[in-house]
Structure formats: C-alpha cells, structure tokens
Amino acid sequence: MRIAEGGLEITVADARDGAQDGSGDSVFFNPTQELNRDITVAVLRAYRDREPRAETYLDAMAASGIRGVRAANEGYSVTCADIDVDAIDLAKENLAGNGFDGEAIHRDVNAVLHDGYYDIVDIDPFGTPMPFADAAFANTRDLVCVTATDTAPLCGAHQKSGIRKYSSLPQNTDYHPEMGLRILLGALIRTAARYDTAATPILSHVSRHYVRTYLELDNRATRADRAIEQLGFIHHCEDCLERDHEYGLFPQSVPEHCPHCDSNRTLTAGPLWLGPTAEAAFAGVVRSHLSEEMGTYKRAHRLLETIEGEINTPTHYDQHKLCELWGVPANSMDEFISALHDAGYDASNAHYSGTAFKCPETIKTIEAAAAPEKD
Ligand SMILES: C[S@@+](CC[C@H](N)C(=O)[O-])C[C@H]1O[C@@H](n2cnc3c(N)ncnc32)[C@H](O)[C@@H]1O
C-alpha cells in the first residue's frame, strides 16, 4: 500500500495484515506514529543548526525505512538496519523510490553499531529500548533518539517487568506518564555513564502509549558524573498525593509515614531522573522547524508549545484528581493556572494531558491559592 507522509511517498504493509501491532508476518508500520516521526524530522532540522557536524543518521530499527527516507530527505547520510529481511527489502525500495542512495543493512543493530559510529542513532523498537542502549551510547557521536512503547512497565503498572528492564523501582501514581519518562531517562543516562558519556535530554514527550526522548551526548566523564548527580527518588503519598524528591543513588530513608498527612500509604520510586526532561529553547527551535505539509503539524505545534512553556521540575499534578481530593468541581485549566499566577506562584500547563500542570508548590499551597469554590 502506498502512503504519503511528510511530502514523500512510501510503500508500507497494510494494518489488516497485522502491520500496526507487529502481530503478522508483514513489515511493521504504525500510521499513528506520524506525530513521533514529524517531530523527529523537525528535531533533525533543528539539530543541524546546533551541531552542523552531524551528518550520518542510523535508522536502527527501520521496518519500512520511513524514518530513514524522511531523514535522507533532510540531507542526512542514512543507513537503515533491521533484522527482518522483508523490512530491509522494503526500506531499500523506499529509499531508491524516493531517489536516495542510503544504505540498508539486514543485521542486528547491536552488531551494526559494534562495527561503526554514527552521528545520530534512532532506536525505535517494539517495547523497551534497553537491549540496544549500550551499543547506542557506546557508538553514537551526537544524538540518540529513543522510543519506548512499554509504558505499563515504565510507569509501575507492571512493576516487576519495570524493575527487570530498567533496574529501578517504578511506582504507579497519578503522574504515571512522567513516572515512565523519568524511569526511562534514569536508565538511559546510567547506561550512557558506563561509557563516560553524559546523555542530556534536550526534548522528550509522552504521547498516546509511548515515550520519546532525544539525548545529546558529551564524552566527558566529569559531565557524566554531573548527570548522575541528577538521579534520585520520589517519595509519594497515595492518600494526600503530596510527593517529595531526594537526590542521590540511595534514599537516605524510605518514609513509613507521609510527612504531610501521616498516612502509612507511602511509595518510593527510583532511582530515576530528576533533572530537566527538555530544553525549552530547543523545543522552540524544533517547533519553528515544523512544516505545514506535515500531517500532524497542528498537534505537533501545540505539543511543542506546551513543552516550551512547561516548568521543568518533577512532577506534574492532575487538576481533576486534585479537585476530586478537595471535593470541589474542576474549573477550566486557564482559570486554575491564572489563580496560581495571581497568588504569586510559578505554574504552567504540562504536556502529559489536558488536565496536567506543573507547579513547584505543595498541594496544600496550591489548594489555598487556586482550589475552585464548592458548589
Ligand atoms: C517498531 S518497528 C520500527 C518502526 C519504524 N521505525 C517506523 O517508524 O515505522 C521495530 C522494528 O525493529 C526491528 N528489530 C527488532 N529487533 C531488532 C534488532 N535487534 N536489530 C535491528 N532491528 C530489529 C523489527 O524487525 C521491526 O521492523
């Protein structure tokens, strides 16, 4: 089946043949990942201004090669890799059909990376990216782009699987998309540090059922040490929903009672990333590189605008959950955030959902400043 994406024509397998969930024999293709791919193209454009030296792009898990074709269209020197021979045949056809002479290799990406360096590596697997993280951080010069679709292990809903895959303890909280992102970032940043490399997230988003992040690399051990210093733990109360953060590789103590309400329903998650998940200025540059022919232009624009304005501290609150806790009807997000600003607090929308917001204050302070009136 022929589809058009980003102004290019690509041959992909049909969803009716199991292409979308990877269930059938056909080469994987998921049309709902167009937002992910559109933002990737805008990142590749923005990254050229930031690091003009970056030239080579490895579409490490190419399937139809759609990412590779789109990167080649941006002038990158592209290699597609996949362990599925049908995928590689299709990726070759799609590169050639669009007039690009990129390479397509039928090989395990860990072996491909063992043999050579790339400036930008894009890891887009089924489920967890961790089996590919070591090879990616050891053999990439500038930027590692990562998708993780195993959101249930990441956010603590499938906790044992999360512990196995990410060597960390995730907890299922009311801010589960951010929990997932920070658990993933913690694991990726620790993996990069094994190679004396600092991996800094310059853009991240959690959309639908996946996490996407772009990590810029710096091969200085001192920078890797500084990245490790931004790992830590979240202590969360299931009753009052307050959460506290603690930096370090070991929690000083795991609270048995919530310091805010004395409940014994406390959870500790980590180690996870407590640093910024994106650079606001870079998100703005990426937004300026979206183009209107992109199928998800409006959504991507809105998403990046929110990320640009998002306060970059852990963790977001859900306004509906807080209003439920306070026993009041929810008002509009604009009204709610304005009330926080009027009271002199920093507050912003957060991209995780329409009711997500960031405010570095406690729930008690937020309630006093912005809780809507009871009916
Ligand atoms: C989710 S799909 C990739 C989708 C594609 N990047 C896109 O945007 O449409 C994952 C692909 O990874 C491939 N794959 C799985 N394990 C691999 C490995 N070890 N090395 C290379 N490719 C692998 C699968 O064959 C599959 O085509």
The ligand as an SDF file (V2000), in Angstrom:
LIG
                    3D

 27 29  0  0  0  0  0  0  0  0999 V2000
    8.5020   -0.6560   15.8720 C   0  0  0  0  0  0  0  0  0  0  0  0
    9.2720   -1.2930   14.4600 S   0  0  0  0  0  0  0  0  0  0  0  0
   10.0850    0.0970   13.7660 C   0  0  0  0  0  0  0  0  0  0  0  0
    9.1650    1.0990   13.1400 C   0  0  0  0  0  0  0  0  0  0  0  0
    9.7940    2.1320   12.2630 C   0  0  0  0  0  0  0  0  0  0  0  0
   10.9590    2.7420   12.8460 N   0  0  0  0  0  0  0  0  0  0  0  0
    8.7580    3.1670   11.8860 C   0  0  0  0  0  0  0  0  0  0  0  0
    8.9030    4.3750   12.2440 O   0  0  0  0  0  0  0  0  0  0  0  0
    7.7620    2.8040   11.2290 O   0  0  0  0  0  0  0  0  0  0  0  0
   10.5820   -2.2260   15.1150 C   0  0  0  0  0  0  0  0  0  0  0  0
   11.4720   -2.8830   14.0740 C   0  0  0  0  0  0  0  0  0  0  0  0
   12.6550   -3.3190   14.7650 O   0  0  0  0  0  0  0  0  0  0  0  0
   13.1130   -4.4810   14.1230 C   0  0  0  0  0  0  0  0  0  0  0  0
   14.0420   -5.1330   15.0680 N   0  0  0  0  0  0  0  0  0  0  0  0
   13.7490   -5.8270   16.1940 C   0  0  0  0  0  0  0  0  0  0  0  0
   14.8840   -6.2210   16.8050 N   0  0  0  0  0  0  0  0  0  0  0  0
   15.9150   -5.7370   16.0720 C   0  0  0  0  0  0  0  0  0  0  0  0
   17.3300   -5.7840   16.2030 C   0  0  0  0  0  0  0  0  0  0  0  0
   17.8840   -6.4490   17.2120 N   0  0  0  0  0  0  0  0  0  0  0  0
   18.0890   -5.1600   15.2650 N   0  0  0  0  0  0  0  0  0  0  0  0
   17.5060   -4.4990   14.2210 C   0  0  0  0  0  0  0  0  0  0  0  0
   16.1580   -4.4340   14.0480 N   0  0  0  0  0  0  0  0  0  0  0  0
   15.3850   -5.0270   14.9580 C   0  0  0  0  0  0  0  0  0  0  0  0
   11.8400   -5.2610   13.8090 C   0  0  0  0  0  0  0  0  0  0  0  0
   12.0700   -6.1940   12.7880 O   0  0  0  0  0  0  0  0  0  0  0  0
   10.9040   -4.1230   13.3960 C   0  0  0  0  0  0  0  0  0  0  0  0
   10.9160   -3.9380   11.9940 O   0  0  0  0  0  0  0  0  0  0  0  0
  1  2  1  0
  2  3  1  0
  2 10  1  0
  3  4  1  0
  4  5  1  0
  5  6  1  0
  5  7  1  0
  7  8  2  0
  7  9  1  0
 10 11  1  0
 11 12  1  0
 11 26  1  0
 12 13  1  0
 13 14  1  0
 13 24  1  0
 14 15  1  0
 14 23  1  0
 15 16  2  0
 16 17  1  0
 17 18  1  0
 17 23  2  0
 18 19  1  0
 18 20  2  0
 20 21  1  0
 21 22  2  0
 22 23  1  0
 24 25  1  0
 24 26  1  0
 26 27  1  0
M  CHG  2   2   1   9  -1
M  END
$$$$
